[in-house]
Amino acid sequence: MLTFAYALLFYIAAAVLVGGLAFRIWEYATTPAPLKIPTTPAPRTRSGVVVRLGREVVLFESLFKANKWTWLFGWAFHAALLVVLLRHLRYFTRPVWELVVLIQPFGVYAGFAMVAGLLGLWGRRLLVPRVRYISAPSDHLMLALLVGIALSGLLMRFVAHTDIVAVKSFFLGLMYFDWQPLPPDPVLLVHLGLVAALMIVFPYSKLLHAPGLFFSPTRNQVDNPRERRHLAHWARELEAGRS
Ligand code: HEM
């Protein structure tokens, strides 16, 4: 019964995550950008834009310029999340990839770094009056969800161990439609329940800023309005219709 409930939950969560993300990305991609508005100084070539976006993705450059504390906690959280997620790939592939094996020892430190980063970001929302004023309940909820996932994960790692071989069989079974029993450990069930909740809210939450970055006109436009006239897709069609 438990296995069935969690199997169903993860199929639904995966469908909502993939379908929802695809829909939101389609929405972003088809939203017109009628004006040329790159934040200057901006690159004047396509490859320059790629480098700029790359710096944004890897280093969070504009956040660094805006606020050093937010950058420190935000960057630490995201870097740690990447390591944690890479470490988790061992539950989904057989054999486990070389890189995922190499990263295993760092995954645990990353778990702590993730919590530290999240608590820093949460502290900012609670302690800085200007940020507290603009913080909506959903901002706190997202942080609580991520902290809950990380803490339940660390609890499993250090206190209430679970049978990770069985966890892997369960997830491989989900992927190959050959269902295997899920260990009924309460902390694991909490961890997985929160992960499923995260997958379901992700496409409708502020966490969408991850794919959204690539569609941000202030970051992805080339600074070449003098060389090339900027025309939104619909404006081009309108103009073609008139002439
Ligand atoms: C379906 C997906 C997931 C499964 C099956 C899963 C399973 C697990 C298990 C079994 C552990 C304990 C590891 C051990 O005892 O060695 C763990 C730890 C952990 N999990 Fe997850 N988890 C999932 C998704 C996530 C996500 C999305 C996050 C972060 C947002 C996360 C964050 C953590 C952290 C921080 C730890 C502790 C550090 C570590 O062992 O890597 N988990 N997870």
Residues whose N, C-alpha, C, O or C-beta is under 5 A from the ligand:
A	BS01	HEM	V84 R87 Y91 G107 V108 G111 I149 A150 G153 L154 M156 R157 I164 V167 V195
